[in-house]
Amino acid sequence: MIELAGILVLGFLAQWFAWRIKVPAILPLILIGLLVGPISSLLTSDGSKFIDGDKIFHGDLLFDAINIAVGLILFEGGLTLKLKEISTLGRTIRNLLIATTVITLFGGAFAAHTIMGISYRTAFLFGALVIVTGPTVIGPILRNVRANHNVSTLLKWEGILIDPIGALIAILIYEFVVSGKPNEQFTLFALKEFLFTILSGGSIGIIFSFFIYQILKKKLIPDYLRNVVILGLVIMTFAVSDLIHQESGLLAVTLLGMILANLKLDNLKQILSFKEDVTLILISFLFVMLSSRMEMKSLMMLLELKSILLFAIIVFVLRPIAIFLSTIGSGLNIREKVFLSYICPRGIVAAGVASIFTVRLVDASFTDVDSYLRSEATLLLPLTFMIIVGTVVIQGATAKPVAKLLGVNRKAPDGVLFLGANEIARFLAKYLRSQGIPVLLADTSQVNIQEAKSNWLPVKEGSLLNEEVIDEIDFSRFGQLYALTSNTEINILGNRLLGQEVGDSNVYRIGSNKEVHIKGLSLPENLLFQGKLDYISSVQFFRQNPKVKIKKLLSKKQLDAFIEKDNSILPLFLYLAESKKITPATTKQDLEITEGDQLIFIQRE
């Protein structure tokens, strides 16, 4: 019990540490597992480990625990796959999955056989294991890099969809290796197993997705039971599919998540949030446990030159070949292809399946395995972990500067979100849209929504304080927030919440009555209209003075003098000629004004 609790606590500590230093959590998770596992054996007199995963789970129990955990992780990944994301990249994703699978499988097997001197049976098992990338590692890297749409979409979809494909191929090769079938029977064997897996996983995934959809749509379960019931049904989907045909469960739960993600479900955000929490616990536990199972002699082998050469070929030779072949005619530029070639971190599926194979092949009670294969099987887990740790360390640490060097970062969006669709918001949105700037208003008032629609303004029904509404916003287009409701507390809260998405320096609000009328107050720098008017005064001002005027500027001193001289002027925006951007006129004092900039304002007649 103490080892189980220790692994959980260490896993959460690793997650926190990863958050602090901004690296994928898988890295500190594996390192902590190695420290309390094989490395700790150097510190004990009898060579025992501080924590040994084999003492917690072993045999079939380990196999089942890893399978279910990976299934839940892939379901959570499937919930993030929206078909609208790949309207122009569908063919490229298909080609990428095929090319990556074939090239990594055969290239990895040939490299492992040639460099490590292992038999082709074990080499093909290794090649199958390193096919997968995985959402547990790709996700944190993409959040840190903020790559453009093409790159982030391709990496996300590849990371989730290739997991069940890679796991299936690994299982097929494993079954063939231990079955003792002659080579000429492999094609028929593989096709039959592949077909049955697709049929079983596909049909069960579709059936259970329809069942879950009806339960949620008709509200047949109370809110407090919703998440745990869905969790149970996901595990049931995995188990039923695996019962019909072994190893089809991963496909079933991935498809289940994808289908639910593309149906209109009001509760999808809460389900996804709950599954993210479950996934966090599973990943924290599994990586520490699996890492602790390794032996010190296996780690020492990874420092040999031949192991490093194998890593380099898989990551820096096979991956670029797969990317450049699969993206022919895709419209991707050379910089995007190079970055895609560079990013290929491995995750929990590779670690989990490698652990399963090692347990089964090394187990002396498994009589179908000859002694030579059993001795080689001890290399599978350390070689796989070498690929995992190596890719995460190198790519996790360097992905951001490499993306910046190649210029594949998402460009700073210039679109503006409006918290509220009232008169003020509609007035500002119409002007910004006339200047080619994307706008999106959000409000709960039907009157405001209808008024916005009658002015042909894009408007979303709902509050930007609602996570479900926030989740539907494309932040690759919108990079600023104007909070313009009559409630100052809501405006402040909106700034705080949306600041996490667009940056605290890009959220603005209208001043409160107290901030506008009490002299001597220290004002925040993000008040619109330079903090001159509160909501009620602004509504009256906008109703009386609908015409927008522009004044050319020479300096900040001239701007301040012009506004102070005439109290009838309400500054709206500043056009900055050097950056060719329109920014709101706020209470910020250190704004640089140069010749050619413009003040955009309305004036009391």
N, C-alpha and C positions, 0 to 999 in steps of 0.2 A: 504493500500500500504506500509506503514512504517513497519508493521509487516512482510510482505512478504520479503521486502528488508533486514530487520533485521535477519530473519532466514537464508537467503542466505549468508550474511556476517559472521554470527556466524558459519555457516556450514564450510565455507572456513577457518575461523580461527581455528576451531577444526581440520581440515585436516592438516593444517600447524603445529599445536601443536603436533599432532600424529606423524608427520614426524620428529619433533625435538626430541621427547622422545622415538621414535621407538616402538610404540605400535599400534595395529589395530585402524584405525580411528573411528570405530564404538563406541569405549569407550568414547573418549572426545565428540563425537557427542551426545550420549545419555545423558552424564552428563551435557553438556551445555543446552540441551533441558529440563532436569529436573530443572536446576537452574533458567532458565528464565520462566519455567512453574509452576509446583506445588510448588516448594520450594520458589519461589518469592512471592507466595500468603501470606507467613508468614510476609512479609515486607510491605505489603500494608494495609491501614486502613480498606478497604472494602473487603479484601480477594481476590481481583482480581489478575490475573497473569500479568507479564510484557508482555509475548507473549502467546497467546492461539491459538493452531492450529485449533480449532473448528471455529474460526472466519475467517479463510482463506479458508479452504475447509470443507464442511460438506455434509452429505447425499450422494446422488449418485455421486456428483462431487468428493468427497473424494475417493469413491470406484473406479471410473474411473481413477483418477490420480495415485492411488497406483497400480492398475492393469497394466497400461501402463508402469509405471516406473519399476516395477518388471519384466515385459516382456522384456524391453530393457536391463536390467541388466543380465537376463538369456541369451539373444541373445549374448551379449558380452562375457559371460562365455562360451557359446557354440562355439564361434570362437576360443577358446583356446584348444578345445578337438580334438587331433589328434589320429586317430585310431591306428597308429603305436606305440603309447605309451603303449597300453594295449595288445600287442601281447601275453604276458604270464600271464596277470592279468585279462583277460576278465571274466572268470568264477568267480573269487573272487569278482570282482566289482558287478556282478549280485547277488551273494549270499549276499553281504554286503547290497545292496539296499533292498532286500527282508527281511533279518533278522532285519535290523535297523527299517524298517517300521513296521513290525509286533510286535516286542518286545517293541518298544517305544510307539506305539499306545495303546496296551493292558496293558502293564506294567505301562505306564504313567497314563492311565485312572484309573486303579485299585488303584494306589498310591494316586492320587488326590481325589478319592472317599473316601478312607480309612482315609487319613490324614486330608484333608481339610473339609470332611463331605459334599461335594457337590454331587448332583445327578449324576447318570451315564451318563445322556444326556450331561450335561456340562463337566463332566470328560472326555468323549470321544472326545469332541471338543478340550479340552486342550491337550490330548494325541496326536491328529492329528497335532496341531499347533507346538508342539516341536519335531516333526519328522525331520524337515528340518535343515540342517546346513547352508550352503550358501557360495558362492564364495567371497562375500564382506568381510568375516572375515577370511576364510581359506587362501585366497591369501596372505594377509599381514603376517600371522603367518608362512607360508611356506617360504616366502622370508626372514624372519628373522632367521628361524631355519636352512634352507638349508638342509632338510632331504634327505635321500637316495632315489633312484628311486622308490622303492616299496612303501614306505610310502607316498612320495609326490604325486605319481600318483593316489593311492587309495583315498587319502583325496581330491585331486582336482576333480576327476571324481565323487566321492560321493557328494561333495558339490554342484556341478552343476546339476547332474541328479536327485538328491533326491528332489530338490526344486519343480519342477512341479508335481512330484509324491505326495509329502506331501501336496501341495496346493490342488491337485485334491481330495485326501482322505478327507481333511478338508472340502472342499466344499460338497462332498457327504454326510458326516455325518451331516453337517449343514442343508442341504436340507432335510435329513431324519428327523432330530430333529424338524424342524418347519413344516414339512408336516403332522405330526400326524399319519403317517402310523403305523399299528401294526407291531410288531417285525418280524413276519413270512414273511412279505413282503419286509423286508430290503434286503435280499440276491438278490432277483430278481431286485429290484430297483437299487442296487449298481452295479450289473453286467451290466444292461442295460446302466446306465449312464457312466460306465467305458468304455464300448465298443464304445459308441457314441463319447466319448471324444477322444479315441485313433484314431478312424476313421477320425474324423474331424480334429484334430490337426495334425495327421500324413499326411493326404492327402494335406491339405493346406500348411504345411511346405515344402513338397516335390515340390508341384507346384510352389510356390513362389521362392524356391531355384533355380529351373531350369530357371525361368524367370529372376532372378537377375544374374545368371551365364551367360546367353546369353547377357544381357545388358552389363556386364563388359567385357566379352570375345570379343564381337564385337565392343566395345568402342562406344556405341550408345549415351553416354552422355559425355560432356566435363569434364575435371578433376575438375574444380572449382565447379561443381554441383554434383559430384559423391557422396560425403559423405551425403549431405542433401537428395539426392534422395533415397539412401539406407536407411537412417533413416526413411523417409516417407514410404517406402515399408515395412520395419519391422513393423511399427505401423499398416499399412494396413493388413499385415499378421495376426497380433494379432486380429485386429477388425473383419476381415472376418471370421476367425476361431471361434471367440466368437459369431459371429452372427449366424453361422450355428449350433453351439452347445455351450451353455454357459460354461465358464471356461476351454475351450480347447485351448485358445490362448497361455497360458504359454508353453504348450507342442509344439505348432506349431513354436514359435520363438526359442525355445531351439533347436529343430530339424533343423530349418533353419540355425542357427549358426553352428551346427555340420557339416552339409552337405557342407556349403561354406568353412569351415576350412579344409576339406579333398579333395577339388577340387584344381586344379592348377590355382590359380588366381594371377596375377602379383600385383594387388592393395590391396591384403588382409591386408598387414601391415598398410597401410594408413587408411583403413576402421576400423581396430581394434583400431588404435590409436585414431581416432575420437570418436568411441564408448566408449573408456575408458574415454575420456573427458566428454562425455555426462553422463556416469554412475557416474563419480565423482560429477557432479553437482546434479544429482538426489539423490544420497546417502546423500550428505551433506544437502540437503533440507529436505528429508523425515524423517531422523532420528531425527533431531531437532524438526520438526513439530510434529511427532507422540509422542515423549517424552513429549512435552509441553502439550499434551492433557490429561495427567494423573492427578489424584487428589492426594492431600496430604494424605488423609486418606488411600488411596490405598498403598502409599509408606510405611506408618507406619505398615500396615499389613504384609509387606514383612520382617520386622524385627522380627516377631514372630517365635518361635521355630518350629512350624509345617511347616511354609513356608520353612525354612532352611532345615528341614528333607526331604521335597518333592524334593528340589533341589538336595540334596545329593543322593537320590535314583535314580533320572533320570540320573544324570551325572556319579556317581561312582558305580552304580549297574547295571542299564539297559544297558548302553553303553558297558561295558566290556563283558556282556553276549552276546550281539549282535555281537561284534567283534570276540570273540573266537569261536562262533558257525559258523559264516560265513567264517572264514579263516581255517577251518579244511581241511587239505590236500592241502593248498595253497602254501606250501614251505616257508612261512614267519617264521622267528625265533621268539622266545618268547619275545625278546626285542622290535621287531617291533610291535607285537600284543599289548604289554602293552602300547606303545606310541600311537598307533591308538585308544586304549581304552580311553586314557587320553584326546585326542583332539576331541572335538565335539561342537565347538562354534556355536551359533545360530545367524542368521542375518536378513536381511531386509524382507525376505518373511514371516518369523514368525511374525515379528512386524507388517507388512502390513496387513496380513490376520487377525491377532488378532484384529487390529483396525477396520477392515471392519465388523467382526462379532459383536464386541461390539457396533458399531454404529447401526447396523441393529436390534440387539436383545434388546437393551435398548430403542430404539426409540419407544415412546408411540403410534405413528401412525401405527406401525406394529402390527396389530391385531391378527396375527396367533400365537403370542408368549404369553404364560400364564405368570402371574405375578411372579410366583416362578422362572421360567427360566429367566425372565427378571432381577430379583434381583441377581441371581447367575452369570449372564453374565458380571456383573461389575467386577468380579474377573479375567476374561480371560486376559485382557490387562496387569494388574500389574503382574500376575503370569508368563505370557510369557516374559515380560520385565525382571523379576527376573532371568529367565533362560538365557536370552540374556546377561544381564550385568554380572551375576555371571560367566558364562563360559568365556566371553571375558576378564574379569578382571583376573581370576585365570589362565586360559590357555594362554592368551596373555602375561602375565608377567612371567610365569614359563616354557613355552614351550621350550625355548632355553636351560636352564640348565637341564631340564628333558631329552631332546634329547641327550645332551652331556653325562649325567649320564648313559643313556641306550645305548649309542654308536650307535645311528641311524642317526647321521649326515653324510652327503655326504663326502666321503673321498676326500682329496685334490687331484685333478686330476693332472696327470703328463704329459698329452699330450701337444703338442706345435703347435700353430697356426703360420703360416707364412704370413705376409703381403708382397706379391710378390712371384712369382714362378720362379725367375731368376736363374742364375747359382749358386750364393751363397746359395740361399734358397734350391735349389735342392740338393746341396752337403751336407749341414747340415742335411736336412730332411732324406737323405738316411742313414747317419750315425746313427741318432737317432732311425730311424726305425729298423736298424740292432741290436740295443740294446733293442728292445721291447717297445719303447716309441711311442705312437700314434702321428701321424703328420697329418696336413691338410694345404695345400697351397691354397692361393686365389690370383687370378690375373685377369686382364682384357685383357691381351695380348694373342691372340690366339697362337702365337709362343711359348710363355712360357708354356701355358696350354698343348699344344701338346707335348712339351719336357718332362713335368712332367708326362704325361700319358704314354709316351714311356718308362719312368723309373719306371713305375708301382707305382707312388706316387699318393695318393689321392689329388685331386685338385678341387677347386670350381671356376667356372667362375663367376667373379664379384669382387667387391671391398669390403674389410672388413670395409670400411667407410660407406657402405650402410646398413641401418637398416634392410632391408629385408634379406640380406645375414647374418648379425649378428643373426637375429632371428632364422635362420635355423641351427645354430651351437649348438651342444650338449655340453654345458659347464660342464656337469658332467664328460666329458672325457678330455677336454682341459683346462689347467690352466695357460698357459704361451703364450706370444706373442713375436715373433721376427719380427720387422719391418725392412725390407731389400730392400726397393725400392731406386731408385736413387734420389728421391726427399725428402729432409730432412723435409720439412713442412708436407708432407703426413705422414712420419714416426712419427713425433711428434703428429700429430692429431690422427693417429691410436693408439698410446700409450694412449692418453687421453680418447678416446672413449672405447677401449677395457679394459682399466684399471677399468672402472665401472663394468665390468663383472668378470674379473679375479683378480682384485686388482692391485693397482698402483705399488706394489713391484714386480709384476710378468710380467711387460712389458719391453721390451728391444728394442733397435734400433741400427743401424750402425751409426758411428760418421759422422759428416759433414766435409767438407774440411777444414773449419775454425777451428773446434774443434781439428782436427788431427794435423794441421800444425802450428798453432799459439801457441807459448810457453807461459806458465803462465796463460792460461785461466782456470777458475774454471769449471771443467767438471762434468756433471751429473753422477750418480753412475750406470746408466743402459746402458752404451755404450758397445756394443759387441766387442769382440777381444781386450778387455782392452783399447779401444779407440785408437788403434795403426794405423788403416787404415780406409780411407773413402771408399765410394762405388766403385769408379773407380780403386783405388789401390787394393782393395780386389778382384775384378774380375780378375785383372791381376795375383795376387798372387795365387788365387785358380786354374787358368788355368795352371800355371807352376808347382804347387806342390800338386798333388792330393792325396798323401799318408798320411794317418792319423797315428800319432805316440803317444805313451803313456810313461809317466815318473812317477815313483813312488815318492811320496813326504814324507817328514818328518815334515816339518814346513812351516809356511808362509814366514819366512826369506829365506829358501832354495828356495822356489818358486820364490820369487822376484829376488834373485841372479841369478837363472838359466835363467830367461827371459831377465834380463838386460844385462847379459854377452853376449848373442848371439842375435843380431838384426834380424837374419834369422828366428827366431821362431815367429809363430803367434798362440797365445793361443785360443783354441776354447771353450773347456768345462773343468769343474772340476768334477771328480767323488768323492763324499764324502762318505767314507766307512761307517761311523756311521749311516747315514740315508739311505745309499744305493741309492742315487739319483745323477743324472747328472744335473749340473747347468751351465749356460753359464759363461765363463770367462769375467768379466766386470771390469769397473773402480772402483768398490766398494773396499774400502781399509780395512774395518774392518772384512773381511772374516776370519774365523778361519780354519786353516789347521792343521790336526793331522796326525800321522803316519798311513799309509795305504791309504791315499787319493791319487788321481792320476790326473796328468795334461794331457789333451788330446789336441794335437796341430798338426799343419803342419809346415814344415820347408823348407825354400828355399834351394834348392840343389846347 
